[in-house]
Amino acid sequence: MALFGSSDDDLRRRIEDLERRVAFLERAASAAGRPVVPTPAQPGELMASPMVRQLALQGNKIAAIKLLRDETGLGLKEAKDIVDRLA
């Protein structure tokens, strides 16, 4: 039985496409000298753009949280936790 009305072949193709995209993004991040996976001690901090980091360091946490949520689609609590760790 397929998920959400899609055929098994369609789901396999979609998964393969996602795997290719993830592999591409990992290679691009690695080539840019950025860690590919967040460290367990600091989950999610890689999601923070330079502008989010700058706002957090300037003490403008509300703007940093809003921007991080806009950029990543994170929920309020997740974004706040990340910004709190950056500040």
N, CA, C and O atoms as a CHARMM CRD file, in Angstrom:
* protein
*
  348
    1    1 MET  N      0.85100  -1.18700   0.00000 PROA 1      0.00000
    2    1 MET  CA     0.00000   0.00000   0.00000 PROA 1      0.00000
    3    1 MET  C      0.89000   1.24100   0.00000 PROA 1      0.00000
    4    1 MET  O      1.80400   1.35500   0.81600 PROA 1      0.00000
    5    2 ALA  N      0.63200   2.12200  -0.87100 PROA 2      0.00000
    6    2 ALA  CA     1.45200   3.32100  -1.00500 PROA 2      0.00000
    7    2 ALA  C      0.97100   4.41500  -0.05900 PROA 2      0.00000
    8    2 ALA  O     -0.19100   4.45400   0.34400 PROA 2      0.00000
    9    3 LEU  N      1.87400   5.27500   0.27000 PROA 3      0.00000
   10    3 LEU  CA     1.60800   6.37800   1.17300 PROA 3      0.00000
   11    3 LEU  C      0.98000   7.54100   0.41200 PROA 3      0.00000
   12    3 LEU  O      1.46900   7.92400  -0.65000 PROA 3      0.00000
   13    4 PHE  N     -0.08800   8.09800   0.94300 PROA 4      0.00000
   14    4 PHE  CA    -0.73900   9.27800   0.37900 PROA 4      0.00000
   15    4 PHE  C     -1.16100   9.09600  -1.07500 PROA 4      0.00000
   16    4 PHE  O     -1.13200  10.04800  -1.85500 PROA 4      0.00000
   17    5 GLY  N     -1.54900   7.89600  -1.43500 PROA 5      0.00000
   18    5 GLY  CA    -2.07300   7.64400  -2.76500 PROA 5      0.00000
   19    5 GLY  C     -1.02600   7.54200  -3.86100 PROA 5      0.00000
   20    5 GLY  O     -1.38100   7.38000  -5.02900 PROA 5      0.00000
   21    6 SER  N      0.24500   7.63200  -3.52100 PROA 6      0.00000
   22    6 SER  CA     1.30500   7.50500  -4.52100 PROA 6      0.00000
   23    6 SER  C      1.65100   6.03700  -4.71000 PROA 6      0.00000
   24    6 SER  O      1.49800   5.22600  -3.79800 PROA 6      0.00000
   25    7 SER  N      2.11100   5.71400  -5.89100 PROA 7      0.00000
   26    7 SER  CA     2.53400   4.33600  -6.14000 PROA 7      0.00000
   27    7 SER  C      3.88500   4.08800  -5.47600 PROA 7      0.00000
   28    7 SER  O      4.61900   5.02500  -5.16200 PROA 7      0.00000
   29    8 ASP  N      4.19900   2.81300  -5.26800 PROA 8      0.00000
   30    8 ASP  CA     5.48800   2.46200  -4.67200 PROA 8      0.00000
   31    8 ASP  C      6.64200   2.95100  -5.53800 PROA 8      0.00000
   32    8 ASP  O      7.65000   3.42900  -5.01700 PROA 8      0.00000
   33    9 ASP  N      6.50100   2.83500  -6.86400 PROA 9      0.00000
   34    9 ASP  CA     7.55900   3.30200  -7.76700 PROA 9      0.00000
   35    9 ASP  C      7.75000   4.81200  -7.65500 PROA 9      0.00000
   36    9 ASP  O      8.87700   5.30800  -7.66100 PROA 9      0.00000
   37   10 ASP  N      6.63200   5.53900  -7.55300 PROA 10     0.00000
   38   10 ASP  CA     6.71100   6.99000  -7.40900 PROA 10     0.00000
   39   10 ASP  C      7.42600   7.36000  -6.11300 PROA 10     0.00000
   40   10 ASP  O      8.26200   8.26400  -6.09900 PROA 10     0.00000
   41   11 LEU  N      7.10200   6.67300  -5.04000 PROA 11     0.00000
   42   11 LEU  CA     7.76100   6.94900  -3.76400 PROA 11     0.00000
   43   11 LEU  C      9.24700   6.62300  -3.82300 PROA 11     0.00000
   44   11 LEU  O     10.06500   7.36500  -3.28100 PROA 11     0.00000
   45   12 ARG  N      9.60200   5.52600  -4.47200 PROA 12     0.00000
   46   12 ARG  CA    11.01700   5.17600  -4.62000 PROA 12     0.00000
   47   12 ARG  C     11.76800   6.26100  -5.38900 PROA 12     0.00000
   48   12 ARG  O     12.87300   6.65000  -5.01100 PROA 12     0.00000
   49   13 ARG  N     11.15700   6.74700  -6.47400 PROA 13     0.00000
   50   13 ARG  CA    11.78700   7.81500  -7.26600 PROA 13     0.00000
   51   13 ARG  C     11.95700   9.08200  -6.42900 PROA 13     0.00000
   52   13 ARG  O     12.98800   9.75000  -6.50500 PROA 13     0.00000
   53   14 ARG  N     10.95600   9.40200  -5.64400 PROA 14     0.00000
   54   14 ARG  CA    11.03200  10.59700  -4.80600 PROA 14     0.00000
   55   14 ARG  C     12.13000  10.46200  -3.75500 PROA 14     0.00000
   56   14 ARG  O     12.86600  11.41400  -3.49600 PROA 14     0.00000
   57   15 ILE  N     12.23800   9.28800  -3.15400 PROA 15     0.00000
   58   15 ILE  CA    13.28600   9.05200  -2.15700 PROA 15     0.00000
   59   15 ILE  C     14.65600   9.14300  -2.80600 PROA 15     0.00000
   60   15 ILE  O     15.56800   9.75300  -2.24700 PROA 15     0.00000
   61   16 GLU  N     14.81100   8.54300  -3.97900 PROA 16     0.00000
   62   16 GLU  CA    16.09200   8.61100  -4.68300 PROA 16     0.00000
   63   16 GLU  C     16.45100  10.05700  -5.01900 PROA 16     0.00000
   64   16 GLU  O     17.61000  10.45300  -4.89700 PROA 16     0.00000
   65   17 ASP  N     15.46700  10.84100  -5.43800 PROA 17     0.00000
   66   17 ASP  CA    15.69900  12.25100  -5.73800 PROA 17     0.00000
   67   17 ASP  C     16.14800  12.99500  -4.47800 PROA 17     0.00000
   68   17 ASP  O     17.09100  13.78500  -4.52200 PROA 17     0.00000
   69   18 LEU  N     15.47900  12.74400  -3.37400 PROA 18     0.00000
   70   18 LEU  CA    15.87000  13.39000  -2.11800 PROA 18     0.00000
   71   18 LEU  C     17.27100  12.97700  -1.68400 PROA 18     0.00000
   72   18 LEU  O     18.04400  13.80700  -1.20600 PROA 18     0.00000
   73   19 GLU  N     17.59800  11.70400  -1.84800 PROA 19     0.00000
   74   19 GLU  CA    18.94100  11.23400  -1.49100 PROA 19     0.00000
   75   19 GLU  C     20.00400  11.91800  -2.34700 PROA 19     0.00000
   76   19 GLU  O     21.06700  12.28200  -1.84300 PROA 19     0.00000
   77   20 ARG  N     19.72000  12.09600  -3.64700 PROA 20     0.00000
   78   20 ARG  CA    20.66600  12.80000  -4.52600 PROA 20     0.00000
   79   20 ARG  C     20.83300  14.24900  -4.07900 PROA 20     0.00000
   80   20 ARG  O     21.94600  14.77500  -4.06000 PROA 20     0.00000
   81   21 ARG  N     19.72700  14.88900  -3.72200 PROA 21     0.00000
   82   21 ARG  CA    19.80100  16.28400  -3.28200 PROA 21     0.00000
   83   21 ARG  C     20.60000  16.42100  -1.99000 PROA 21     0.00000
   84   21 ARG  O     21.41400  17.33500  -1.85300 PROA 21     0.00000
   85   22 VAL  N     20.37000  15.52100  -1.05000 PROA 22     0.00000
   86   22 VAL  CA    21.11200  15.56100   0.21400 PROA 22     0.00000
   87   22 VAL  C     22.59800  15.34900  -0.04900 PROA 22     0.00000
   88   22 VAL  O     23.43400  16.05500   0.51500 PROA 22     0.00000
   89   23 ALA  N     22.93100  14.38800  -0.89600 PROA 23     0.00000
   90   23 ALA  CA    24.33900  14.13300  -1.22200 PROA 23     0.00000
   91   23 ALA  C     24.97300  15.37400  -1.85500 PROA 23     0.00000
   92   23 ALA  O     26.10500  15.72700  -1.52600 PROA 23     0.00000
   93   24 PHE  N     24.24800  16.03400  -2.75900 PROA 24     0.00000
   94   24 PHE  CA    24.75100  17.25500  -3.38500 PROA 24     0.00000
   95   24 PHE  C     24.99100  18.33800  -2.33900 PROA 24     0.00000
   96   24 PHE  O     26.03700  18.98800  -2.34400 PROA 24     0.00000
   97   25 LEU  N     24.03600  18.53100  -1.45100 PROA 25     0.00000
   98   25 LEU  CA    24.17300  19.55900  -0.41800 PROA 25     0.00000
   99   25 LEU  C     25.32400  19.24600   0.53600 PROA 25     0.00000
  100   25 LEU  O     26.03600  20.15100   0.96900 PROA 25     0.00000
  101   26 GLU  N     25.50400  17.97600   0.86200 PROA 26     0.00000
  102   26 GLU  CA    26.62700  17.59400   1.72200 PROA 26     0.00000
  103   26 GLU  C     27.95700  17.89400   1.04100 PROA 26     0.00000
  104   26 GLU  O     28.88200  18.40000   1.67700 PROA 26     0.00000
  105   27 ARG  N     28.05600  17.58200  -0.25400 PROA 27     0.00000
  106   27 ARG  CA    29.29400  17.86900  -0.98400 PROA 27     0.00000
  107   27 ARG  C     29.54200  19.37400  -1.04700 PROA 27     0.00000
  108   27 ARG  O     30.67300  19.82800  -0.87000 PROA 27     0.00000
  109   28 ALA  N     28.48800  20.14500  -1.29800 PROA 28     0.00000
  110   28 ALA  CA    28.63700  21.60000  -1.37600 PROA 28     0.00000
  111   28 ALA  C     29.06800  22.17700  -0.03100 PROA 28     0.00000
  112   28 ALA  O     29.93400  23.05000   0.02100 PROA 28     0.00000
  113   29 ALA  N     28.47700  21.70100   1.04300 PROA 29     0.00000
  114   29 ALA  CA    28.85000  22.18600   2.37600 PROA 29     0.00000
  115   29 ALA  C     30.28100  21.80400   2.70500 PROA 29     0.00000
  116   29 ALA  O     31.03200  22.60100   3.26700 PROA 29     0.00000
  117   30 SER  N     30.65200  20.59800   2.35700 PROA 30     0.00000
  118   30 SER  CA    32.01300  20.13200   2.62300 PROA 30     0.00000
  119   30 SER  C     33.02400  20.94200   1.81700 PROA 30     0.00000
  120   30 SER  O     34.08000  21.30700   2.33400 PROA 30     0.00000
  121   31 ALA  N     32.70800  21.22400   0.55800 PROA 31     0.00000
  122   31 ALA  CA    33.60400  22.00600  -0.29400 PROA 31     0.00000
  123   31 ALA  C     33.75300  23.43300   0.22300 PROA 31     0.00000
  124   31 ALA  O     34.79000  24.06500   0.01900 PROA 31     0.00000
  125   32 ALA  N     32.72400  23.93700   0.89000 PROA 32     0.00000
  126   32 ALA  CA    32.77500  25.29000   1.43800 PROA 32     0.00000
  127   32 ALA  C     33.48300  25.32400   2.78900 PROA 32     0.00000
  128   32 ALA  O     33.63400  26.38500   3.39400 PROA 32     0.00000
  129   33 GLY  N     33.91600  24.14900   3.25800 PROA 33     0.00000
  130   33 GLY  CA    34.63100  24.09400   4.52300 PROA 33     0.00000
  131   33 GLY  C     33.74000  24.12400   5.74600 PROA 33     0.00000
  132   33 GLY  O     34.20900  24.39200   6.85300 PROA 33     0.00000
  133   34 ARG  N     32.46400  23.85100   5.55700 PROA 34     0.00000
  134   34 ARG  CA    31.52500  23.84200   6.67900 PROA 34     0.00000
  135   34 ARG  C     31.26000  22.41600   7.09300 PROA 34     0.00000
  136   34 ARG  O     31.21100  21.52400   6.24600 PROA 34     0.00000
  137   35 PRO  N     31.09000  22.18300   8.38000 PROA 35     0.00000
  138   35 PRO  CA    30.72700  20.83700   8.81600 PROA 35     0.00000
  139   35 PRO  C     29.39600  20.43000   8.19700 PROA 35     0.00000
  140   35 PRO  O     28.48500  21.24800   8.07200 PROA 35     0.00000
  141   36 VAL  N     29.29100  19.18200   7.81900 PROA 36     0.00000
  142   36 VAL  CA    28.07900  18.70100   7.16400 PROA 36     0.00000
  143   36 VAL  C     26.97400  18.43100   8.17200 PROA 36     0.00000
  144   36 VAL  O     25.80200  18.67900   7.88800 PROA 36     0.00000
  145   37 VAL  N     27.32800  17.93300   9.33000 PROA 37     0.00000
  146   37 VAL  CA    26.33500  17.55700  10.33500 PROA 37     0.00000
  147   37 VAL  C     26.59600  18.36200  11.60200 PROA 37     0.00000
  148   37 VAL  O     27.74500  18.47400  12.02900 PROA 37     0.00000
  149   38 PRO  N     25.54500  18.92900  12.21800 PROA 38     0.00000
  150   38 PRO  CA    25.76100  19.65500  13.46600 PROA 38     0.00000
  151   38 PRO  C     26.31700  18.72800  14.54000 PROA 38     0.00000
  152   38 PRO  O     25.98000  17.54500  14.58500 PROA 38     0.00000
  153   39 THR  N     27.15600  19.26300  15.38800 PROA 39     0.00000
  154   39 THR  CA    27.67500  18.46100  16.48700 PROA 39     0.00000
  155   39 THR  C     26.58200  18.27400  17.52000 PROA 39     0.00000
  156   39 THR  O     25.72300  19.14400  17.66100 PROA 39     0.00000
  157   40 PRO  N     26.58700  17.16500  18.24800 PROA 40     0.00000
  158   40 PRO  CA    25.55000  16.93700  19.24900 PROA 40     0.00000
  159   40 PRO  C     25.47900  18.02900  20.30800 PROA 40     0.00000
  160   40 PRO  O     24.40600  18.28800  20.85200 PROA 40     0.00000
  161   41 ALA  N     26.58700  18.66400  20.60500 PROA 41     0.00000
  162   41 ALA  CA    26.59400  19.70300  21.63200 PROA 41     0.00000
  163   41 ALA  C     25.91000  20.97900  21.16200 PROA 41     0.00000
  164   41 ALA  O     25.47200  21.78600  21.98200 PROA 41     0.00000
  165   42 GLN  N     25.81400  21.16600  19.84800 PROA 42     0.00000
  166   42 GLN  CA    25.25100  22.40200  19.32000 PROA 42     0.00000
  167   42 GLN  C     24.29400  22.12100  18.16400 PROA 42     0.00000
  168   42 GLN  O     24.53600  22.58000  17.04800 PROA 42     0.00000
  169   43 PRO  N     23.21900  21.38100  18.40200 PROA 43     0.00000
  170   43 PRO  CA    22.32300  21.04500  17.29400 PROA 43     0.00000
  171   43 PRO  C     21.63100  22.28200  16.73300 PROA 43     0.00000
  172   43 PRO  O     21.20300  23.16700  17.47300 PROA 43     0.00000
  173   44 GLY  N     21.53600  22.32000  15.43600 PROA 44     0.00000
  174   44 GLY  CA    20.77900  23.37600  14.78200 PROA 44     0.00000
  175   44 GLY  C     21.53400  24.66200  14.53100 PROA 44     0.00000
  176   44 GLY  O     21.06300  25.49900  13.76200 PROA 44     0.00000
  177   45 GLU  N     22.68600  24.85200  15.14800 PROA 45     0.00000
  178   45 GLU  CA    23.37100  26.12400  14.99100 PROA 45     0.00000
  179   45 GLU  C     23.86900  26.34700  13.57000 PROA 45     0.00000
  180   45 GLU  O     24.07900  27.48900  13.16400 PROA 45     0.00000
  181   46 LEU  N     24.05900  25.27900  12.81300 PROA 46     0.00000
  182   46 LEU  CA    24.47500  25.44100  11.42200 PROA 46     0.00000
  183   46 LEU  C     23.38800  26.08900  10.58500 PROA 46     0.00000
  184   46 LEU  O     23.65800  26.62700   9.51100 PROA 46     0.00000
  185   47 MET  N     22.15500  26.03700  11.08100 PROA 47     0.00000
  186   47 MET  CA    21.04800  26.63300  10.34500 PROA 47     0.00000
  187   47 MET  C     21.08900  28.15400  10.40200 PROA 47     0.00000
  188   47 MET  O     20.48000  28.82100   9.56600 PROA 47     0.00000
  189   48 ALA  N     21.79300  28.70000  11.36700 PROA 48     0.00000
  190   48 ALA  CA    21.80200  30.14400  11.56000 PROA 48     0.00000
  191   48 ALA  C     22.68700  30.81600  10.51200 PROA 48     0.00000
  192   48 ALA  O     23.87500  30.51700  10.39400 PROA 48     0.00000
  193   49 SER  N     22.08800  31.71500   9.76900 PROA 49     0.00000
  194   49 SER  CA    22.83700  32.46500   8.76300 PROA 49     0.00000
  195   49 SER  C     23.73200  33.49100   9.45900 PROA 49     0.00000
  196   49 SER  O     23.55400  33.76500  10.64600 PROA 49     0.00000
  197   50 PRO  N     24.68400  34.05200   8.73200 PROA 50     0.00000
  198   50 PRO  CA    25.52900  35.09200   9.33000 PROA 50     0.00000
  199   50 PRO  C     24.71400  36.26600   9.88100 PROA 50     0.00000
  200   50 PRO  O     25.07200  36.84200  10.90800 PROA 50     0.00000
  201   51 MET  N     23.62700  36.62000   9.20300 PROA 51     0.00000
  202   51 MET  CA    22.79900  37.73200   9.68400 PROA 51     0.00000
  203   51 MET  C     22.11500  37.37900  10.99900 PROA 51     0.00000
  204   51 MET  O     22.02300  38.21800  11.89500 PROA 51     0.00000
  205   52 VAL  N     21.63600  36.14500  11.12300 PROA 52     0.00000
  206   52 VAL  CA    21.01600  35.69900  12.37700 PROA 52     0.00000
  207   52 VAL  C     22.05300  35.75000  13.49200 PROA 52     0.00000
  208   52 VAL  O     21.76500  36.21300  14.59600 PROA 52     0.00000
  209   53 ARG  N     23.25200  35.27500  13.20200 PROA 53     0.00000
  210   53 ARG  CA    24.32600  35.29600  14.21000 PROA 53     0.00000
  211   53 ARG  C     24.64700  36.72800  14.63900 PROA 53     0.00000
  212   53 ARG  O     24.82100  37.00900  15.82400 PROA 53     0.00000
  213   54 GLN  N     24.72000  37.62400  13.65800 PROA 54     0.00000
  214   54 GLN  CA    25.03700  39.02200  13.95800 PROA 54     0.00000
  215   54 GLN  C     23.95700  39.64200  14.84200 PROA 54     0.00000
  216   54 GLN  O     24.27300  40.30700  15.82800 PROA 54     0.00000
  217   55 LEU  N     22.69500  39.43100  14.50000 PROA 55     0.00000
  218   55 LEU  CA    21.60500  39.97600  15.30500 PROA 55     0.00000
  219   55 LEU  C     21.64900  39.42900  16.72900 PROA 55     0.00000
  220   55 LEU  O     21.44400  40.17100  17.69000 PROA 55     0.00000
  221   56 ALA  N     21.91400  38.14000  16.86000 PROA 56     0.00000
  222   56 ALA  CA    21.97600  37.52800  18.19200 PROA 56     0.00000
  223   56 ALA  C     23.11900  38.12200  19.00800 PROA 56     0.00000
  224   56 ALA  O     22.95000  38.42800  20.18800 PROA 56     0.00000
  225   57 LEU  N     24.27900  38.28500  18.38100 PROA 57     0.00000
  226   57 LEU  CA    25.43400  38.83700  19.09100 PROA 57     0.00000
  227   57 LEU  C     25.23300  40.30100  19.46500 PROA 57     0.00000
  228   57 LEU  O     25.81700  40.77900  20.43800 PROA 57     0.00000
  229   58 GLN  N     24.41400  41.01300  18.70100 PROA 58     0.00000
  230   58 GLN  CA    24.11000  42.41400  19.00600 PROA 58     0.00000
  231   58 GLN  C     23.03000  42.53500  20.08400 PROA 58     0.00000
  232   58 GLN  O     22.69800  43.63700  20.51900 PROA 58     0.00000
  233   59 GLY  N     22.49100  41.40000  20.50600 PROA 59     0.00000
  234   59 GLY  CA    21.45400  41.42000  21.53400 PROA 59     0.00000
  235   59 GLY  C     20.05300  41.59200  20.99100 PROA 59     0.00000
  236   59 GLY  O     19.10500  41.73500  21.76200 PROA 59     0.00000
  237   60 ASN  N     19.90500  41.58000  19.68200 PROA 60     0.00000
  238   60 ASN  CA    18.58900  41.73500  19.06100 PROA 60     0.00000
  239   60 ASN  C     17.98900  40.34800  18.82500 PROA 60     0.00000
  240   60 ASN  O     17.84200  39.89800  17.68800 PROA 60     0.00000
  241   61 LYS  N     17.64700  39.68500  19.93200 PROA 61     0.00000
  242   61 LYS  CA    17.20200  38.29500  19.85900 PROA 61     0.00000
  243   61 LYS  C     15.88300  38.13100  19.11400 PROA 61     0.00000
  244   61 LYS  O     15.71100  37.16600  18.36900 PROA 61     0.00000
  245   62 ILE  N     14.95700  39.05500  19.30300 PROA 62     0.00000
  246   62 ILE  CA    13.65000  38.91700  18.65100 PROA 62     0.00000
  247   62 ILE  C     13.80400  38.93800  17.13600 PROA 62     0.00000
  248   62 ILE  O     13.22000  38.11000  16.43700 PROA 62     0.00000
  249   63 ALA  N     14.58700  39.88100  16.63000 PROA 63     0.00000
  250   63 ALA  CA    14.81300  39.94900  15.18100 PROA 63     0.00000
  251   63 ALA  C     15.55400  38.70700  14.69100 PROA 63     0.00000
  252   63 ALA  O     15.26800  38.19300  13.61000 PROA 63     0.00000
  253   64 ALA  N     16.51100  38.22500  15.49600 PROA 64     0.00000
  254   64 ALA  CA    17.26200  37.02500  15.11500 PROA 64     0.00000
  255   64 ALA  C     16.34400  35.80900  15.04900 PROA 64     0.00000
  256   64 ALA  O     16.43600  35.00700  14.11900 PROA 64     0.00000
  257   65 ILE  N     15.46200  35.67300  16.03000 PROA 65     0.00000
  258   65 ILE  CA    14.52100  34.54500  16.04300 PROA 65     0.00000
  259   65 ILE  C     13.59200  34.61900  14.84200 PROA 65     0.00000
  260   65 ILE  O     13.35900  33.61600  14.16800 PROA 65     0.00000
  261   66 LYS  N     13.06000  35.81300  14.57300 PROA 66     0.00000
  262   66 LYS  CA    12.14000  35.97300  13.44000 PROA 66     0.00000
  263   66 LYS  C     12.83500  35.63000  12.12300 PROA 66     0.00000
  264   66 LYS  O     12.27700  34.91400  11.29200 PROA 66     0.00000
  265   67 LEU  N     14.04200  36.13600  11.93600 PROA 67     0.00000
  266   67 LEU  CA    14.77800  35.86400  10.70300 PROA 67     0.00000
  267   67 LEU  C     15.09600  34.37600  10.57200 PROA 67     0.00000
  268   67 LEU  O     14.95000  33.80300   9.49200 PROA 67     0.00000
  269   68 LEU  N     15.52900  33.75000  11.66500 PROA 68     0.00000
  270   68 LEU  CA    15.83200  32.31900  11.63300 PROA 68     0.00000
  271   68 LEU  C     14.59300  31.51200  11.27200 PROA 68     0.00000
  272   68 LEU  O     14.67700  30.56600  10.48900 PROA 68     0.00000
  273   69 ARG  N     13.45000  31.87400  11.83100 PROA 69     0.00000
  274   69 ARG  CA    12.20800  31.16500  11.50700 PROA 69     0.00000
  275   69 ARG  C     11.84500  31.35900  10.03800 PROA 69     0.00000
  276   69 ARG  O     11.41000  30.42000   9.37100 PROA 69     0.00000
  277   70 ASP  N     12.02700  32.58900   9.53500 PROA 70     0.00000
  278   70 ASP  CA    11.72800  32.86300   8.12100 PROA 70     0.00000
  279   70 ASP  C     12.64100  32.05800   7.19900 PROA 70     0.00000
  280   70 ASP  O     12.19700  31.54700   6.17100 PROA 70     0.00000
  281   71 GLU  N     13.90400  31.94900   7.56500 PROA 71     0.00000
  282   71 GLU  CA    14.88200  31.25400   6.72300 PROA 71     0.00000
  283   71 GLU  C     14.73500  29.73700   6.75600 PROA 71     0.00000
  284   71 GLU  O     14.99000  29.06600   5.75500 PROA 71     0.00000
  285   72 THR  N     14.32400  29.19200   7.90500 PROA 72     0.00000
  286   72 THR  CA    14.35700  27.74200   8.07300 PROA 72     0.00000
  287   72 THR  C     13.00600  27.07500   8.23200 PROA 72     0.00000
  288   72 THR  O     12.88900  25.86800   8.02400 PROA 72     0.00000
  289   73 GLY  N     11.97800  27.83700   8.59900 PROA 73     0.00000
  290   73 GLY  CA    10.67800  27.23200   8.86600 PROA 73     0.00000
  291   73 GLY  C     10.59700  26.58100  10.23900 PROA 73     0.00000
  292   73 GLY  O      9.65200  25.84300  10.51800 PROA 73     0.00000
  293   74 LEU  N     11.57400  26.84500  11.09600 PROA 74     0.00000
  294   74 LEU  CA    11.56200  26.28300  12.44600 PROA 74     0.00000
  295   74 LEU  C     10.42300  26.87100  13.26700 PROA 74     0.00000
  296   74 LEU  O      9.91100  27.94900  12.96500 PROA 74     0.00000
  297   75 GLY  N     10.04100  26.15300  14.29900 PROA 75     0.00000
  298   75 GLY  CA     9.05900  26.65400  15.24300 PROA 75     0.00000
  299   75 GLY  C      9.69800  27.68000  16.16600 PROA 75     0.00000
  300   75 GLY  O     10.91700  27.84500  16.19200 PROA 75     0.00000
  301   76 LEU  N      8.84900  28.36500  16.92300 PROA 76     0.00000
  302   76 LEU  CA     9.32100  29.42300  17.80600 PROA 76     0.00000
  303   76 LEU  C     10.30300  28.90200  18.84900 PROA 76     0.00000
  304   76 LEU  O     11.36100  29.49900  19.04900 PROA 76     0.00000
  305   77 LYS  N      9.97700  27.81100  19.51000 PROA 77     0.00000
  306   77 LYS  CA    10.84700  27.28600  20.56700 PROA 77     0.00000
  307   77 LYS  C     12.20000  26.85800  20.01400 PROA 77     0.00000
  308   77 LYS  O     13.23800  27.17400  20.59700 PROA 77     0.00000
  309   78 GLU  N     12.19500  26.13900  18.88900 PROA 78     0.00000
  310   78 GLU  CA    13.45800  25.68200  18.30200 PROA 78     0.00000
  311   78 GLU  C     14.33900  26.86700  17.91300 PROA 78     0.00000
  312   78 GLU  O     15.54000  26.87500  18.18600 PROA 78     0.00000
  313   79 ALA  N     13.73100  27.87000  17.27300 PROA 79     0.00000
  314   79 ALA  CA    14.49800  29.04600  16.85600 PROA 79     0.00000
  315   79 ALA  C     15.02500  29.81100  18.06500 PROA 79     0.00000
  316   79 ALA  O     16.17000  30.26300  18.06200 PROA 79     0.00000
  317   80 LYS  N     14.20000  29.95800  19.09400 PROA 80     0.00000
  318   80 LYS  CA    14.63200  30.66200  20.30600 PROA 80     0.00000
  319   80 LYS  C     15.79600  29.93700  20.97000 PROA 80     0.00000
  320   80 LYS  O     16.75600  30.57400  21.40400 PROA 80     0.00000
  321   81 ASP  N     15.71900  28.62000  21.05200 PROA 81     0.00000
  322   81 ASP  CA    16.80200  27.84600  21.66900 PROA 81     0.00000
  323   81 ASP  C     18.12300  28.05000  20.92400 PROA 81     0.00000
  324   81 ASP  O     19.17600  28.19600  21.54400 PROA 81     0.00000
  325   82 ILE  N     18.05800  28.06000  19.59800 PROA 82     0.00000
  326   82 ILE  CA    19.27400  28.25900  18.80000 PROA 82     0.00000
  327   82 ILE  C     19.83100  29.66000  19.01600 PROA 82     0.00000
  328   82 ILE  O     21.03100  29.82400  19.23700 PROA 82     0.00000
  329   83 VAL  N     18.96600  30.67200  18.95500 PROA 83     0.00000
  330   83 VAL  CA    19.41900  32.05700  19.13900 PROA 83     0.00000
  331   83 VAL  C     19.98100  32.25500  20.54400 PROA 83     0.00000
  332   83 VAL  O     20.97700  32.95800  20.71400 PROA 83     0.00000
  333   84 ASP  N     19.36700  31.65400  21.53900 PROA 84     0.00000
  334   84 ASP  CA    19.88800  31.75900  22.91000 PROA 84     0.00000
  335   84 ASP  C     21.29900  31.19700  23.00300 PROA 84     0.00000
  336   84 ASP  O     22.13600  31.74600  23.71900 PROA 84     0.00000
  337   85 ARG  N     21.57300  30.11500  22.29300 PROA 85     0.00000
  338   85 ARG  CA    22.91800  29.53200  22.31100 PROA 85     0.00000
  339   85 ARG  C     23.92700  30.41800  21.56800 PROA 85     0.00000
  340   85 ARG  O     25.11600  30.41400  21.88900 PROA 85     0.00000
  341   86 LEU  N     23.45100  31.16900  20.58300 PROA 86     0.00000
  342   86 LEU  CA    24.34300  32.03000  19.81100 PROA 86     0.00000
  343   86 LEU  C     24.70700  33.30400  20.56400 PROA 86     0.00000
  344   86 LEU  O     25.80700  33.83200  20.40000 PROA 86     0.00000
  345   87 ALA  N     23.79900  33.79200  21.37800 PROA 87     0.00000
  346   87 ALA  CA    23.98900  35.08400  22.06600 PROA 87     0.00000
  347   87 ALA  C     25.01300  34.98900  23.17900 PROA 87     0.00000
  348   87 ALA  O     25.28700  35.98200  23.85200 PROA 87     0.00000
